[in-house]
Amino acid sequence: MAFTFEPTDLPGVIVISPQVYGDARGFFMETYKQSEFQAAGIEVALVQENQSRSTEGTLRGLHYQREPRAQAKLVRVVYGAIYDVAVDIRHGSATFGRWVAMTLSAENRKSLYVPAGFAHGFCVTTDAAEVIYMTSDEYAPELEHGILWNDPALAIPWPVAEPTLSLRDMAWPPLGAGLPR
């Protein structure tokens, strides 16, 4: 098996570690293999891949795409490091409003699988970071939404007190304001 799948405290959110083959030339690893992901319970088709580059202290999130085109995401870092967060926003979930966070980096080569029904965000903790993420549905801007990054009800301990944010990310409502479905 080319991967280790580690569940988190939130059902469906999974940390994925690849098997890395290294020698004097460098390394090789598989980053996604549908059959192994399906065997681990990740049975969504991934249909779009995105890449972002951000400077240190940049915070992107907390984003999600609403139904009927909610997105699952498979997130990994190819340069630098990020503090990566997934928040359960599924109405009626026993873990609604809870979150998990971890460091994803080019060095640790881990990925995070974030199912549909979760908001996602990250903060860059190195000079810069390049993040690649695959999604289970194509981007639909009319269905994009978010949660305020520093919502006191969530109390996420972001590693930067005053991050660089987009105007949109500064304006999202807190979780307690109610989420559009």
Rosetta blueprint (number, residue, H / E / L):
1 M L
2 A L
3 F E
4 T E
5 F E
6 E E
7 P E
8 T L
9 D L
10 L L
11 P L
12 G L
13 V L
14 I E
15 V E
16 I E
17 S E
18 P E
19 Q L
20 V E
21 Y E
22 G E
23 D E
24 A L
25 R L
26 G E
27 F E
28 F E
29 M E
30 E L
31 T L
32 Y L
33 K L
34 Q H
35 S H
36 E H
37 F H
38 Q H
39 A H
40 A L
41 G L
42 I L
43 E L
44 V L
45 A L
46 L L
47 V L
48 Q E
49 E E
50 N E
51 Q E
52 S E
53 R E
54 S E
55 T E
56 E L
57 G L
58 T E
59 L E
60 R E
61 G E
62 L E
63 H E
64 Y E
65 Q E
66 R L
67 E L
68 P L
69 R L
70 A L
71 Q L
72 A L
73 K E
74 L E
75 V E
76 R E
77 V E
78 V E
79 Y E
80 G L
81 A E
82 I E
83 Y E
84 D E
85 V E
86 A E
87 V E
88 D E
89 I L
90 R L
91 H L
92 G L
93 S L
94 A L
95 T L
96 F L
97 G L
98 R L
99 W E
100 V E
101 A E
102 M E
103 T E
104 L E
105 S E
106 A L
107 E L
108 N L
109 R L
110 K L
111 S E
112 L E
113 Y E
114 V E
115 P L
116 A L
117 G L
118 F E
119 A E
120 H E
121 G E
122 F E
123 C E
124 V E
125 T L
126 T L
127 D L
128 A E
129 A E
130 E E
131 V E
132 I E
133 Y E
134 M E
135 T E
136 S L
137 D L
138 E L
139 Y L
140 A L
141 P H
142 E H
143 L H
144 E E
145 H E
146 G E
147 I L
148 L L
149 W L
150 N L
151 D L
152 P L
153 A L
154 L L
155 A L
156 I L
157 P L
158 W L
159 P L
160 V L
161 A L
162 E L
163 P L
164 T E
165 L L
166 S L
167 L H
168 R H
169 D H
170 M H
171 A H
172 W L
173 P L
174 P L
175 L H
176 G H
177 A H
178 G L
179 L L
180 P L
181 R L
